[in-house]
Amino acid sequence: YGAVEKELDPLLQREQDNKASEKLPTWMYFFLAIPSIFDLAATALCMMGLQYIDVSIYQLLRGSGMIFVALMQQHVLGDHLFMFQWIGVFFNVTAVIIVGGTAILNESENDESASSGGALLGVSLVMAGAVVQAMQFVFEEKVMTMDIPSPPLLLIGMEGLWGTIFCVLVVYPLAY
């Protein structure tokens, strides 16, 4: 086994060196700004929704992203999920309906006018944020499996870089 390993080691090293030497095209570095835009949009939607609902409700509704990722993985990426995975998604759908419904019903009980609709707006914004976050995850998976795949660490690094640039040049001036 040791002799075979010594023979294969240079071959594996040469293959890894060839993969490392492959250059990504310049457009890929700009293309990797898209997940940052998804991330900023999802964060903005969720933070707007958090103004209308309790933090505990917000945190539980964020778990709905799993539902949207499963649906997009099945219908956009064409990956087929197993039955046990769909059963898990079903339990998540049930939990999101219970938590979201509780937030909305609790508001109408505590509010005399019952016409404000703040909890419904909050739940809707957080769910919209979860959809956008799911789009980010599916996009990232697609980018890592394209004809010219992006290495995962580069993808995350560029997402952080572009996110910082967008925050400094767009979000902070708007917030100011």
MOFEN-V569315 format. One record per residue. N is the residue number from 1. RES is the residue in one letter. SS is DSSP state (helix for helix, strand for strand, loop for the rest). PHI is phi in whole degrees, -180 to 180 (none if undefined). Layout:
((N:RES:SS:PHI) (N:RES:SS:PHI))
This chain:
((1:Y:loop:none) (2:G:helix:-65) (3:A:helix:-68) (4:V:helix:-66) (5:E:helix:-63) (6:K:helix:-66) (7:E:helix:-70) (8:L:helix:-78) (9:D:helix:-57) (10:P:helix:-64) (11:L:helix:-65) (12:L:helix:-65) (13:Q:helix:-65) (14:R:helix:-64) (15:E:helix:-64) (16:Q:helix:-66) (17:D:helix:-65) (18:N:helix:-65) (19:K:helix:-65) (20:A:helix:-69) (21:S:helix:-80) (22:E:loop:-66) (23:K:loop:-92) (24:L:loop:-82) (25:P:loop:-66) (26:T:helix:-60) (27:W:helix:-62) (28:M:helix:-64) (29:Y:helix:-65) (30:F:helix:-80) (31:F:helix:-62) (32:L:loop:-76) (33:A:loop:-78) (34:I:helix:-61) (35:P:helix:-60) (36:S:helix:-66) (37:I:helix:-66) (38:F:helix:-59) (39:D:helix:-64) (40:L:helix:-65) (41:A:helix:-65) (42:A:helix:-64) (43:T:helix:-64) (44:A:helix:-63) (45:L:helix:-62) (46:C:helix:-66) (47:M:helix:-69) (48:M:helix:-67) (49:G:helix:-67) (50:L:helix:-64) (51:Q:loop:-67) (52:Y:loop:-108) (53:I:loop:-131) (54:D:loop:-70) (55:V:helix:-62) (56:S:helix:-64) (57:I:helix:-67) (58:Y:helix:-55) (59:Q:helix:-64) (60:L:helix:-71) (61:L:helix:-70) (62:R:helix:-62) (63:G:loop:-66) (64:S:loop:-68) (65:G:helix:-57) (66:M:helix:-61) (67:I:helix:-65) (68:F:helix:-70) (69:V:helix:-64) (70:A:helix:-61) (71:L:helix:-65) (72:M:helix:-70) (73:Q:helix:-64) (74:Q:helix:-71) (75:H:helix:-98) (76:V:loop:-97) (77:L:loop:-83) (78:G:loop:80) (79:D:loop:-80) (80:H:loop:-97) (81:L:loop:-90) (82:F:loop:-80) (83:M:helix:-60) (84:F:helix:-65) (85:Q:helix:-72) (86:W:helix:-66) (87:I:helix:-64) (88:G:helix:-62) (89:V:helix:-63) (90:F:helix:-59) (91:F:helix:-64) (92:N:helix:-67) (93:V:helix:-61) (94:T:helix:-60) (95:A:helix:-64) (96:V:helix:-65) (97:I:helix:-64) (98:I:helix:-65) (99:V:helix:-67) (100:G:helix:-63) (101:G:helix:-64) (102:T:helix:-62) (103:A:helix:-62) (104:I:helix:-70) (105:L:helix:-67) (106:N:helix:-65) (107:E:helix:-67) (108:S:helix:-69) (109:E:helix:-73) (110:N:helix:-84) (111:D:loop:-104) (112:E:loop:-68) (113:S:loop:-77) (114:A:loop:55) (115:S:loop:-116) (116:S:loop:-71) (117:G:loop:69) (118:G:helix:-64) (119:A:helix:-67) (120:L:helix:-63) (121:L:helix:-63) (122:G:helix:-62) (123:V:helix:-62) (124:S:helix:-63) (125:L:helix:-66) (126:V:helix:-66) (127:M:helix:-66) (128:A:helix:-63) (129:G:helix:-62) (130:A:helix:-66) (131:V:helix:-65) (132:V:helix:-65) (133:Q:helix:-63) (134:A:helix:-64) (135:M:helix:-62) (136:Q:helix:-62) (137:F:helix:-63) (138:V:helix:-68) (139:F:helix:-62) (140:E:helix:-62) (141:E:helix:-64) (142:K:helix:-65) (143:V:helix:-64) (144:M:helix:-77) (145:T:loop:-120) (146:M:loop:-72) (147:D:loop:-60) (148:I:loop:-111) (149:P:loop:-73) (150:S:loop:-90) (151:P:loop:-64) (152:P:helix:-57) (153:L:helix:-68) (154:L:helix:-66) (155:L:helix:-58) (156:I:helix:-68) (157:G:helix:-64) (158:M:helix:-69) (159:E:helix:-62) (160:G:helix:-67) (161:L:helix:-63) (162:W:helix:-65) (163:G:helix:-62) (164:T:helix:-65) (165:I:helix:-62) (166:F:helix:-64) (167:C:helix:-64) (168:V:helix:-69) (169:L:helix:-92) (170:V:helix:-119) (171:V:helix:-66) (172:Y:helix:-64) (173:P:helix:-62) (174:L:helix:-66) (175:A:helix:-71) (176:Y:loop:-68))
